[in-house]
Amino acid sequence: MKACPAWHEALSCGFPEMDGQHQRLLEAAARITSMLEVGPGRDGLVRAIQALAHDLGVHHEEEERFMRWLAFPDLEAHRAQHRGQLLRLEALGARARWSPEDGEVDALFLAVVADTARHIDDEDRAIGAFALGRVISA
């Protein structure tokens, strides 16, 4: 199985609270990846995916609140990406629950996590750069 993207300092957006949330989300995804490798049973997997979806939703709400406060210009596009991430993760949890022998769940989960890591690297770091630019110019 392909490795789950891991947190590293290059993903930092420069705001410790947001960075900590990103790190915890990727760590939770890594634990789920480990569960997929050892196959502890789909009940535990479904609960872990549901918990990750919940935590991701809370993170998105907090991040979007920060973006509104900043008057971030691409808020709506960013919010749409968040909705897509969350819907894919929730659909994956349902697929794992209702089709416990579905061998594609592993690959689909890693694709969702890779997309989330790319989002952190590209989109969320842009929020940090925008925010820092506003602080420096103020």
For each residue, the residues with C-beta under 8 A, 3 or more apart:
1: 33 36 37 106 110
2: 107 110
3: 6 33
4: 26 29 30 32 33 110 113
5: 26 29 113 114 116 117
6: 3 26 30
7: 11 22 23 26 27
8: 11
9: 12
10: 121
11: 7 8 19 22 117 120 121 125
12: 9 19 125 128
13: 18 19 22 120 124 125 127 128 129
14: 19 128 129 131 132
15: 18 19 66 128 131
16: 19 20
17: 20 21
18: 13 15 21 22 62 63 66 124 127 128
19: 11 12 13 14 15 16 22 23
20: 16 17 23 24
21: 17 18 24 25 59 62 63
22: 7 11 13 18 19 25 26 59 120 124
23: 7 19 20 26 27
24: 20 21 27 28 55
25: 21 22 28 29 52 55 56 59 116
26: 4 5 6 7 22 23 29 30 113 116 117 120
27: 7 23 24 30 31
28: 24 25 31 32 48 51 52 55
29: 4 5 25 26 32 33 52 109 113 116
30: 4 6 26 27 33 34
31: 27 28 34 35 48
32: 4 28 29 35 36 45 48 49 52 109
33: 1 3 4 29 30 36 37 109 110 113
34: 30 31 37 38
35: 31 32 38 39 40 44 45 48
36: 1 32 33 39 45 105 106 109
37: 1 33 34
38: 34 35
39: 35 36
40: 35 44 45
41: 44 45
42: 45 46 96 97 100
43: 46 47
44: 35 40 41 47 48
45: 32 35 36 40 41 42 48 49 96 105
46: 42 43 49 50 93 96 97
47: 43 44 50 51
48: 28 31 32 35 44 45 51 52
49: 32 45 46 52 53 89 92 93 96 109
50: 46 47 53 54 93
51: 28 47 48 54 55
52: 25 28 29 32 48 49 55 56 89
53: 49 50 56 57 86 89 90 93
54: 50 51 57 58
55: 24 25 28 51 52 58 59
56: 25 52 53 59 60 85 86 89 116
57: 53 54 60 61 86
58: 54 55 61 62
59: 21 22 25 55 56 62 63
60: 56 57 63 64 79 82 85 86
61: 57 58 64 65
62: 18 21 58 59 65 66
63: 18 21 59 60 66 67 82 124 127
64: 60 61 67 68 75 78 79 82
65: 61 62 68 69
66: 15 18 62 63 69 70 127 131
67: 63 64 70 72 75 78 127
68: 64 65 71 72 75
69: 65 66
70: 66 67 127 130 131 134
71: 68
72: 67 68 75 78 127 130
73: 130
74: 77 78 126
75: 64 67 68 72 78 79
76: 79 80
77: 74 80 81
78: 64 67 72 74 75 81 82 123 127
79: 60 64 75 76 82 83
80: 76 77 83 84
81: 77 78 84 85 119 123
82: 60 63 64 78 79 85 86
83: 79 80 86 87
84: 80 81 87 88
85: 56 60 81 82 88 89 112 115 116 119
86: 53 56 57 60 82 83 89 90
87: 83 84 90 91
88: 84 85 91 92 112 115
89: 49 52 53 56 85 86 92 93 112
90: 53 86 87 93 94
91: 87 88 94 95
92: 49 88 89 95 96 105 108 109 112
93: 46 49 50 53 89 90 96 97
94: 90 91 97 98
95: 91 92 98 99 102 105 108
96: 42 45 46 49 92 93 99 100 102 105
97: 42 46 93 94 100
98: 94 95
99: 95 96 102 105
100: 42 96 97
101:
102: 95 96 99 105
103: 106
104: 107 108
105: 36 45 92 95 96 99 102 108 109
106: 1 36 103 109 110
107: 2 104 110 111
108: 92 95 104 105 111 112
109: 29 32 33 36 49 92 105 106 112 113
110: 1 2 4 33 106 107 113 114
111: 107 108 114 115
112: 85 88 89 92 108 109 115 116
113: 4 5 26 29 33 109 110 116 117
114: 5 110 111 117 118
115: 85 88 111 112 118 119
116: 5 25 26 29 56 85 112 113 119 120
117: 5 11 26 113 114 120 121
118: 114 115 121 122
119: 81 85 115 116 122 123 124
120: 11 13 22 26 116 117 123 124 125
121: 10 11 117 118 124 125
122: 118 119 125 126
123: 78 81 119 120 126 127
124: 13 18 22 63 119 120 121 127 128
125: 11 12 13 120 121 122 128 129
126: 74 122 123 129 130
127: 13 18 63 66 67 70 72 78 123 124 130 131
128: 12 13 14 15 18 124 125 131 132
129: 13 14 125 126 132 133
130: 70 72 73 126 127 133 134
131: 14 15 66 70 127 128 134 135
132: 14 128 129 135 136
133: 129 130 136 137
134: 70 130 131 137 138
135: 131 132 138
136: 132 133
137: 133 134
138: 134 135
